[in-house]
């Protein structure tokens, strides 16, 4: 063993981790020193197969006792982030299977751990190394596609039997609605849109048509479509289907740019094809992508290709490990660092919130600003105390006003109201129509001024699951026209929403607001809402808000 040899520990060695034997046999200066698996029977077999000197059934013990330099985390999805964080805090380099995490909070903790550690973190997304992907990526880099603005990625892989063999999949891949496995589809696309990221997602599904062996419907709808709005203004469509009875189609992509487009093969026997303005005589001529391989495959990929093809995932596993080792040695940055990993992971997590809200557009946070001065502050939160649920008064309207639900055709009036209080600067009629579809039934309240027919106050009742509030009702988008101030119209719509949410059985009701909305906060406090203070930063912000309200006489 040379001084440069990396001693690798593999956790999940009895499953996916065992497949790295072929890679490690081909890669110089790396040895599998320790293996870990909670299944002791599989562990013994894996240790012999992988030639490991040490074996553990407890991951923490491996970190505490073994003289390993790096770990390959090949465990079920819910363990990826916790084990990555533990390894980083122990000073071990981390190569982690996909996705990076199963919650937004885990993503935050992972970023913090990477920042605090001197070790390398890399996610093992192997689809980005597939030959067609690499060719298109190089063509994009050389400018042949012009500005790329639209792409599609599909992961269609029937997994019902595998759900039973690996029960964690039944919970984490098909037991949650939304895109639970986005990285294989999104990773290549993000390479084709360099410098871009997903800023918002809208997810919808096709319904439920299959049952597991116990007769239960799968929670994940058979096909989900996630639309991704890009920071650049571009659009990406992701399809996930792990349940439909049909042949696999796990490497299906499209890319559109101002000067070219790419379409991957849809089935066996078909060819990947590309049209680019500079190489094609007209807009009716496609080129077979394989004809461009010699011209556009990078030299380092060509040099590795013969060895890579002896390993799994079409050689992707070899490229992953080689890039990881080069990153450990400081020869190059990790190919998939923590922020690239989360740019692939977070859109899937937020799609799960979107689909629960009827396809509502949900913002995707930027992990690159977490913990920095550029990070937007989270909004203030308030809770309505359950002790008050039984005493919500009937909304009392002053004369000349009526409380009702919004009607089709009133979108422009609603926009005018929201803009009068500083909301909706970039909203469109289509946005309002989406609200009307996705708000809880009977939960979109407005107050009409009888004399003019204008909408002068509004509030919505929504089901808005989040990490902090997984099953709560939310008071959304409260507004009252400044020209009708002093009439108590804000209180009327707030009471209407509270009564509806309580009737629907919600035991937890909350709202979001901003520090500077002092009149609105004063109204909420007068109605019995209480500040939610769950950390020191929130305590300091609320102290400042309450002090300003007191000084203003509220």
C-alpha positions as CSV (number, residue, x, y, z in Angstrom):
1,X,0.0,0.0,0.0
2,X,1.5,3.4,-1.1
3,X,1.3,6.6,0.9
4,X,-1.3,7.8,-1.6
5,X,-3.6,4.9,-1.0
6,X,-7.1,5.9,0.1
7,X,-8.6,3.5,2.7
8,X,-12.3,3.4,1.9
9,X,-15.1,2.3,4.2
10,X,-18.4,1.2,2.5
11,X,-21.7,1.4,4.5
12,X,-24.5,-0.5,2.9
13,X,-21.9,-3.0,1.8
14,X,-24.4,-5.9,1.6
15,X,-26.4,-4.1,-1.1
16,X,-25.5,-1.4,-3.6
17,X,-22.0,-1.0,-1.9
18,X,-21.0,-4.4,-3.0
19,X,-21.1,-3.3,-6.6
20,X,-18.0,-1.1,-6.1
21,X,-15.7,-4.1,-5.9
22,X,-15.2,-4.0,-9.7
23,X,-14.4,-0.3,-9.6
24,X,-11.9,-0.5,-6.7
25,X,-10.1,-3.4,-8.4
26,X,-9.5,-1.1,-11.4
27,X,-8.6,2.1,-9.7
28,X,-5.1,2.6,-8.4
29,X,-4.3,3.8,-4.9
30,X,-7.7,2.9,-3.3
31,X,-8.5,-0.1,-1.1
32,X,-11.7,-1.2,0.6
33,X,-10.5,-1.2,4.2
34,X,-13.8,-1.6,6.1
35,X,-17.4,-2.5,5.4
36,X,-20.6,-1.9,7.4
37,X,-24.1,-3.3,7.1
38,X,-26.8,-3.8,9.7
39,X,-27.5,-7.3,8.3
40,X,-24.7,-9.4,9.8
41,X,-25.2,-12.3,7.4
42,X,-24.9,-10.0,4.3
43,X,-22.0,-8.3,6.0
44,X,-19.9,-11.4,6.3
45,X,-20.5,-12.2,2.6
46,X,-19.7,-8.6,1.6
47,X,-16.5,-8.5,3.6
48,X,-15.2,-11.6,1.8
49,X,-16.3,-10.5,-1.6
50,X,-14.8,-7.0,-1.2
51,X,-11.7,-8.1,0.6
52,X,-12.2,-5.8,3.6
53,X,-10.0,-6.1,6.6
54,X,-12.7,-4.8,9.0
55,X,-16.4,-5.3,9.3
56,X,-19.0,-3.4,11.4
57,X,-22.8,-3.5,12.0
58,X,-22.8,0.0,13.5
59,X,-21.8,3.0,11.4
60,X,-20.7,5.1,14.4
61,X,-18.4,2.3,15.5
62,X,-16.8,2.2,12.1
63,X,-16.1,5.9,12.2
64,X,-14.8,5.7,15.8
65,X,-12.6,2.7,15.4
66,X,-11.5,2.3,11.8
67,X,-8.6,4.1,10.2
68,X,-10.5,4.9,7.0
69,X,-9.9,8.0,5.0
70,X,-13.3,8.1,3.2
71,X,-16.7,6.5,3.2
72,X,-19.0,5.5,0.4
73,X,-22.6,5.8,1.6
74,X,-24.8,3.2,-0.2
75,X,-27.6,2.9,2.3
76,X,-31.3,3.6,2.0
77,X,-32.3,7.2,1.2
78,X,-33.3,8.4,4.7
79,X,-29.8,7.6,5.9
80,X,-27.9,9.5,3.3
81,X,-27.8,12.9,4.9
82,X,-27.4,11.8,8.6
83,X,-24.5,9.4,7.7
84,X,-22.9,12.0,5.5
85,X,-23.0,14.5,8.3
86,X,-21.5,12.1,10.8
87,X,-18.7,11.2,8.5
88,X,-17.9,14.8,7.6
89,X,-17.8,15.7,11.3
90,X,-15.4,12.8,11.9
91,X,-13.1,14.3,9.2
92,X,-13.8,11.5,6.6
93,X,-14.4,12.3,2.9
94,X,-17.9,11.4,1.7
95,X,-19.1,9.8,-1.5
96,X,-22.9,9.5,-1.1
97,X,-25.5,7.8,-3.2
98,X,-28.5,9.8,-4.5
99,X,-30.5,11.7,-3.5
100,X,-28.5,13.8,-1.0
101,X,-31.3,14.0,1.6
102,X,-35.0,13.4,2.2
103,X,-36.0,16.8,3.8
104,X,-35.1,20.4,3.4
105,X,-33.9,20.6,7.0
106,X,-31.5,17.7,6.3
107,X,-30.2,19.7,3.3
108,X,-29.5,22.6,5.5
109,X,-27.7,20.5,8.1
110,X,-25.6,18.9,5.3
111,X,-24.5,22.3,3.9
112,X,-23.5,23.3,7.4
113,X,-21.5,20.1,7.9
114,X,-19.7,20.6,4.6
115,X,-18.8,24.2,5.5
116,X,-17.4,23.1,8.9
117,X,-15.4,20.2,7.6
118,X,-12.1,20.1,5.8
119,X,-13.2,16.8,4.1
120,X,-14.6,16.5,0.6
121,X,-18.3,15.8,0.0
122,X,-19.5,14.4,-3.4
123,X,-22.8,12.9,-4.5
124,X,-22.4,9.8,-6.6
125,X,-24.8,10.9,-9.5
126,X,-23.6,8.5,-12.3
127,X,-26.0,9.5,-15.1
128,X,-24.0,12.6,-15.9
129,X,-21.2,10.3,-17.1
130,X,-23.2,8.4,-19.8
131,X,-21.7,8.8,-23.2
132,X,-24.7,10.6,-24.9
133,X,-24.9,13.0,-21.9
134,X,-21.2,13.8,-22.1
135,X,-21.3,14.4,-25.8
136,X,-24.3,16.8,-25.5
137,X,-22.6,18.6,-22.5
138,X,-19.5,19.2,-24.5
139,X,-21.5,20.5,-27.5
140,X,-23.3,22.9,-25.1
141,X,-20.0,24.0,-23.7
142,X,-18.7,24.8,-27.2
143,X,-21.8,26.9,-27.9
144,X,-23.4,24.7,-30.6
145,X,-26.8,24.8,-28.9
146,X,-26.8,28.6,-28.4
147,X,-28.8,29.5,-25.3
148,X,-30.5,26.5,-23.8
149,X,-33.9,27.3,-22.4
150,X,-36.0,24.1,-22.3
151,X,-35.4,20.4,-21.4
152,X,-37.1,17.2,-20.4
153,X,-35.9,14.3,-18.3
154,X,-37.8,11.0,-17.6
155,X,-37.1,8.3,-15.1
156,X,-39.6,5.5,-16.0
157,X,-38.6,2.3,-14.1
158,X,-41.2,-0.2,-12.9
159,X,-40.1,-1.1,-9.3
160,X,-43.1,-2.8,-7.6
161,X,-41.2,-6.1,-7.1
162,X,-38.1,-4.3,-5.9
163,X,-40.3,-2.4,-3.4
164,X,-40.8,-5.7,-1.6
165,X,-37.2,-6.8,-1.8
166,X,-36.0,-3.5,-0.4
167,X,-38.9,-2.2,1.8
168,X,-37.3,1.3,2.3
169,X,-38.3,2.0,-1.3
170,X,-41.9,1.3,-0.5
171,X,-41.7,4.1,2.0
172,X,-39.4,6.6,0.5
173,X,-39.8,6.2,-3.3
174,X,-43.4,5.1,-3.8
175,X,-44.8,5.9,-0.4
176,X,-44.6,9.7,-0.9
177,X,-46.4,11.6,-3.6
178,X,-44.3,13.8,-5.9
179,X,-40.9,13.4,-7.5
180,X,-39.0,11.3,-4.9
181,X,-36.1,10.4,-7.2
182,X,-35.2,13.4,-9.3
183,X,-31.4,13.4,-9.6
184,X,-30.9,11.0,-12.6
185,X,-33.3,13.2,-14.7
186,X,-32.2,16.6,-13.5
187,X,-28.4,16.1,-13.2
188,X,-27.7,16.0,-16.9
189,X,-30.1,18.8,-17.6
190,X,-28.4,21.1,-15.1
191,X,-25.1,20.5,-17.0
192,X,-26.8,21.6,-20.2
193,X,-28.0,24.8,-18.6
194,X,-24.7,25.9,-17.0
195,X,-25.0,28.3,-14.1
196,X,-28.7,27.8,-13.9
197,X,-30.9,26.3,-11.2
198,X,-34.5,25.5,-10.4
199,X,-36.2,28.3,-8.5
200,X,-39.8,27.0,-8.4
201,X,-41.7,23.8,-9.1
202,X,-45.3,22.8,-9.9
203,X,-46.1,19.1,-9.6
204,X,-49.2,17.1,-10.7
205,X,-50.0,13.4,-11.0
206,X,-51.9,10.9,-13.1
207,X,-53.8,9.2,-10.3
208,X,-53.4,5.8,-8.7
209,X,-54.0,2.6,-10.6
210,X,-51.8,-0.1,-8.9
211,X,-51.8,-1.8,-5.5
212,X,-49.0,-3.4,-3.5
213,X,-49.2,-7.1,-2.5
214,X,-51.1,-6.1,0.7
215,X,-53.8,-4.4,-1.4
216,X,-52.8,-0.9,-0.6
217,X,-52.6,1.8,-3.2
218,X,-49.2,3.4,-3.6
219,X,-49.1,6.9,-2.2
220,X,-47.0,8.1,-5.2
221,X,-49.2,8.7,-8.2
222,X,-48.3,6.4,-11.1
223,X,-46.7,9.2,-13.2
224,X,-45.9,12.6,-11.7
225,X,-44.9,15.6,-13.9
226,X,-42.8,18.3,-12.3
227,X,-42.5,21.6,-14.1
228,X,-39.4,23.5,-13.1
229,X,-39.0,27.2,-13.6
230,X,-35.3,28.1,-14.0
231,X,-33.5,31.1,-12.6
232,X,-32.7,32.1,-16.2
233,X,-36.4,32.0,-17.1
234,X,-36.2,28.7,-18.9
235,X,-38.4,25.6,-18.3
236,X,-37.7,22.0,-17.5
237,X,-40.2,19.1,-17.4
238,X,-39.4,16.0,-15.2
239,X,-41.4,12.8,-15.4
240,X,-41.1,10.1,-12.7
241,X,-42.9,6.8,-13.0
242,X,-41.9,3.8,-10.9
243,X,-45.2,2.0,-10.9
244,X,-46.7,1.7,-14.4
245,X,-46.5,-1.7,-16.2
246,X,-44.3,-1.0,-19.2
247,X,-40.7,-1.3,-20.4
248,X,-38.1,0.8,-18.6
249,X,-37.1,4.2,-20.0
250,X,-34.6,5.6,-17.6
251,X,-32.4,7.7,-19.9
252,X,-34.9,9.7,-21.8
253,X,-34.1,13.4,-22.4
254,X,-34.8,16.4,-24.6
255,X,-32.9,19.7,-24.9
256,X,-33.8,22.8,-26.8
257,X,-31.6,25.8,-27.4
258,X,-31.7,28.8,-29.7
259,X,-29.3,27.0,-32.2
260,X,-29.9,23.3,-31.6
261,X,-31.9,20.5,-30.1
262,X,-31.3,17.0,-28.8
263,X,-33.7,14.0,-28.5
264,X,-32.6,10.8,-26.9
265,X,-33.9,7.4,-28.1
266,X,-37.3,6.5,-26.7
267,X,-36.8,2.7,-27.0
268,X,-34.4,0.0,-28.0
269,X,-33.4,0.1,-31.7
270,X,-33.8,3.9,-31.9
271,X,-30.9,6.3,-32.1
272,X,-30.2,9.5,-30.2
273,X,-30.4,12.4,-32.5
274,X,-29.4,16.0,-32.6
275,X,-30.0,19.1,-34.8
276,X,-27.6,22.0,-34.6
277,X,-27.6,25.0,-36.9
278,X,-23.9,25.0,-37.6
279,X,-23.7,21.3,-38.6
280,X,-27.0,20.7,-40.4
281,X,-27.9,22.0,-43.9
282,X,-31.5,22.8,-43.0
283,X,-34.1,22.5,-40.2
284,X,-35.3,19.1,-41.5
285,X,-32.0,17.2,-41.1
286,X,-31.2,15.3,-38.0
287,X,-27.7,13.9,-37.2
288,X,-27.2,10.6,-35.3
289,X,-25.5,11.6,-32.0
290,X,-23.0,8.7,-32.2
291,X,-21.6,10.2,-35.4
292,X,-20.4,13.2,-33.3
293,X,-18.7,11.2,-30.6
294,X,-15.2,11.3,-31.9
295,X,-15.4,15.1,-32.3
296,X,-17.0,16.0,-29.0
297,X,-16.1,13.3,-26.4
298,X,-13.6,14.9,-24.0
299,X,-10.1,13.3,-24.1
300,X,-10.2,12.4,-20.4
301,X,-13.5,10.5,-20.9
302,X,-12.0,8.7,-23.9
303,X,-8.9,7.7,-21.8
304,X,-11.1,6.2,-19.1
305,X,-13.7,4.6,-21.3
306,X,-12.1,1.1,-21.8
307,X,-11.7,0.6,-18.0
308,X,-15.0,2.3,-17.2
309,X,-17.0,-0.1,-19.3
310,X,-15.9,-3.0,-17.1
311,X,-17.9,-1.5,-14.2
312,X,-21.6,-0.8,-13.5
313,X,-24.0,1.8,-14.8
314,X,-22.4,1.9,-18.2
315,X,-19.1,2.9,-16.7
316,X,-20.6,5.7,-14.6
317,X,-19.4,4.1,-11.4
318,X,-15.8,4.2,-12.5
319,X,-16.0,7.9,-13.5
320,X,-17.6,8.7,-10.2
321,X,-14.9,7.1,-8.1
322,X,-12.1,8.5,-10.2
323,X,-13.5,12.1,-9.9
324,X,-14.0,11.5,-6.1
325,X,-10.4,10.4,-5.6
326,X,-9.1,13.4,-7.7
327,X,-11.2,15.7,-5.5
328,X,-9.8,14.1,-2.3
329,X,-6.2,14.7,-3.6
330,X,-7.0,18.3,-4.5
331,X,-6.5,17.8,-8.2
332,X,-10.0,19.1,-9.1
333,X,-13.2,20.2,-7.4
334,X,-15.8,17.4,-6.7
335,X,-17.8,16.9,-9.9
336,X,-21.0,17.0,-7.8
337,X,-20.3,19.1,-4.7
338,X,-22.9,19.7,-2.1
339,X,-24.6,22.6,-3.9
340,X,-24.9,20.8,-7.2
341,X,-26.2,17.8,-5.3
342,X,-28.9,19.9,-3.6
343,X,-29.7,21.7,-6.9
344,X,-30.7,18.1,-8.0
345,X,-32.3,17.1,-4.7
346,X,-34.3,20.1,-3.5
347,X,-36.7,20.4,-6.5
348,X,-37.9,16.9,-5.8
349,X,-38.5,17.6,-2.1
350,X,-40.4,20.8,-2.9
351,X,-42.5,19.0,-5.6
352,X,-43.9,16.9,-2.8
353,X,-45.3,20.0,-1.2
354,X,-46.6,21.3,-4.6
355,X,-48.5,18.2,-5.4
356,X,-50.1,18.2,-1.9
357,X,-51.3,21.7,-2.7
358,X,-52.9,20.8,-6.0
359,X,-49.9,21.8,-8.2
360,X,-49.3,25.2,-6.7
361,X,-45.9,26.7,-7.6
362,X,-43.5,26.4,-4.7
363,X,-40.2,28.2,-4.4
364,X,-37.0,26.1,-4.3
365,X,-34.4,27.5,-1.9
366,X,-30.8,28.2,-3.0
367,X,-28.5,26.2,-0.8
368,X,-25.6,28.4,-1.9
369,X,-26.8,31.3,0.2
370,X,-27.7,29.3,3.3
371,X,-25.8,30.7,6.3
372,X,-24.6,33.8,4.4
373,X,-25.6,37.4,4.4
374,X,-27.3,36.8,1.1
375,X,-29.8,34.3,2.5
376,X,-33.3,35.7,2.6
377,X,-34.7,35.7,6.2
378,X,-37.5,33.3,6.8
379,X,-40.9,35.0,7.4
380,X,-42.3,35.5,10.9
381,X,-44.9,32.9,11.9
382,X,-47.9,33.1,14.2
383,X,-50.1,30.4,15.6
384,X,-53.7,30.6,16.5
385,X,-54.1,29.0,20.0
386,X,-56.3,25.8,20.0
387,X,-57.8,27.1,23.3
388,X,-59.6,29.8,21.3
389,X,-61.0,27.5,18.7
390,X,-64.4,27.2,20.4
391,X,-64.9,30.9,20.7
392,X,-64.4,32.2,17.2
393,X,-67.1,34.9,16.7
394,X,-69.3,35.1,13.6
395,X,-67.8,37.7,11.2
396,X,-69.6,41.1,11.7
397,X,-69.7,43.3,8.7
398,X,-70.4,47.1,8.7
399,X,-73.2,48.2,6.6
400,X,-72.6,48.5,2.9
401,X,-70.3,45.5,2.7
402,X,-70.9,41.7,2.0
403,X,-68.7,38.7,2.7
404,X,-68.7,36.0,0.0
405,X,-66.5,33.7,-2.1
406,X,-64.6,34.9,-5.1
407,X,-66.2,34.3,-8.5
408,X,-64.8,33.4,-11.9
409,X,-64.3,36.6,-13.8
410,X,-63.1,38.6,-10.8
411,X,-59.4,38.0,-11.3
412,X,-58.5,41.5,-12.4
413,X,-60.4,43.0,-9.5
414,X,-58.6,40.7,-7.1
415,X,-55.2,41.7,-8.6
416,X,-56.1,45.4,-8.2
417,X,-56.9,44.8,-4.5
418,X,-53.6,42.9,-3.9
419,X,-51.5,45.5,-5.7
420,X,-53.1,48.3,-3.5
421,X,-51.4,46.7,-0.5
422,X,-48.0,45.9,-2.1
423,X,-48.6,42.3,-3.2
424,X,-49.0,40.8,-6.7
425,X,-46.5,43.0,-8.6
426,X,-45.7,40.2,-11.0
427,X,-48.9,38.2,-10.7
428,X,-51.1,37.4,-13.7
429,X,-54.8,36.4,-14.2
430,X,-53.5,32.8,-14.6
431,X,-51.9,33.0,-11.1
432,X,-55.2,34.0,-9.6
433,X,-57.1,31.3,-11.5
434,X,-54.6,28.8,-10.1
435,X,-55.3,30.1,-6.5
436,X,-59.0,29.7,-7.2
437,X,-58.4,26.0,-8.1
438,X,-56.0,25.1,-5.4
439,X,-57.3,26.9,-2.3
440,X,-59.4,24.7,0.1
441,X,-63.0,24.4,-1.2
442,X,-65.0,27.4,0.1
443,X,-61.8,29.0,1.4
444,X,-61.3,32.0,-0.9
445,X,-63.1,34.8,0.9
446,X,-63.6,38.4,-0.4
447,X,-65.5,41.4,0.9
448,X,-67.4,43.4,-1.7
449,X,-68.2,47.1,-1.3
450,X,-71.9,47.2,-2.2
451,X,-72.0,50.7,-3.6
452,X,-69.1,50.2,-6.1
453,X,-69.0,46.4,-6.5
454,X,-65.3,46.6,-5.8
455,X,-63.4,43.8,-3.9
456,X,-62.0,45.5,-0.8
457,X,-60.7,42.7,1.5
458,X,-59.7,39.1,1.0
459,X,-58.1,36.0,2.7
460,X,-57.6,32.4,1.8
461,X,-57.7,29.1,3.8
462,X,-55.2,26.6,2.6
463,X,-53.7,23.2,3.4
464,X,-50.0,24.0,3.2
465,X,-47.8,21.1,4.5
466,X,-44.2,22.0,5.4
467,X,-41.3,20.6,7.4
468,X,-42.4,22.5,10.4
469,X,-46.2,22.1,9.9
470,X,-46.8,18.7,8.2
471,X,-50.6,18.8,8.7
472,X,-51.7,22.3,9.4
473,X,-54.1,24.8,8.0
474,X,-52.8,28.2,7.0
475,X,-54.2,31.7,6.8
476,X,-53.0,33.0,3.4
477,X,-52.9,36.3,1.5
478,X,-54.8,38.6,3.9
479,X,-55.4,42.1,2.4
480,X,-57.7,45.0,3.0
481,X,-58.0,48.1,0.7
482,X,-56.3,51.1,2.3
483,X,-59.2,53.3,1.2
484,X,-61.6,51.3,3.4
485,X,-59.3,51.3,6.5
486,X,-60.9,51.4,9.9
487,X,-63.9,49.2,9.0
488,X,-62.6,46.0,10.5
489,X,-62.7,44.2,7.1
490,X,-59.4,42.4,7.8
491,X,-60.8,40.9,11.0
492,X,-63.9,39.8,9.1
493,X,-61.9,37.7,6.5
494,X,-59.5,36.4,9.1
495,X,-62.4,35.1,11.3
496,X,-64.0,33.6,8.2
497,X,-60.8,31.6,7.4
498,X,-60.4,30.5,11.0
499,X,-64.0,29.2,11.3
500,X,-63.6,27.3,8.0
501,X,-60.3,25.7,9.1
502,X,-61.7,24.7,12.4
503,X,-64.7,23.2,10.8
504,X,-62.4,21.1,8.6
505,X,-60.8,19.6,11.7
506,X,-57.4,21.3,11.7
507,X,-55.8,21.2,15.1
508,X,-52.9,23.6,14.1
509,X,-53.4,26.8,12.3
510,X,-50.6,29.3,11.4
511,X,-49.8,32.3,9.2
512,X,-46.7,33.8,7.7
513,X,-45.9,37.5,7.7
514,X,-43.1,40.0,7.4
515,X,-41.3,42.1,10.1
516,X,-42.3,45.4,8.5
517,X,-46.1,44.6,8.2
518,X,-46.7,46.2,11.6
519,X,-50.4,47.1,11.1
520,X,-51.2,43.5,10.0
521,X,-49.3,42.1,12.9
522,X,-51.1,44.4,15.3
523,X,-54.4,43.1,13.9
524,X,-53.4,39.5,14.3
525,X,-52.3,40.1,17.9
526,X,-55.6,41.8,18.7
527,X,-57.4,38.7,17.4
528,X,-55.5,36.4,19.6
529,X,-52.7,35.1,17.3
530,X,-49.5,34.3,19.1
531,X,-45.9,34.7,17.8
532,X,-44.1,31.4,17.0
533,X,-40.6,31.6,18.5
534,X,-38.6,28.5,17.9
535,X,-35.0,29.9,17.9
536,X,-33.0,32.8,19.2
537,X,-33.0,34.7,15.9
538,X,-36.8,34.6,15.9
539,X,-36.9,35.8,19.5
540,X,-34.8,38.8,18.7
541,X,-36.9,39.6,15.6
542,X,-40.1,39.4,17.5
543,X,-38.7,41.5,20.4
544,X,-37.9,44.2,17.9
545,X,-41.4,44.0,16.2
546,X,-43.2,44.1,19.5
547,X,-41.1,47.1,20.7
548,X,-41.9,49.0,17.5
549,X,-45.6,48.2,17.9
550,X,-45.6,49.5,21.5
551,X,-43.8,52.7,20.4
552,X,-46.4,53.2,17.7
553,X,-49.2,52.8,20.2
554,X,-50.5,49.5,19.1
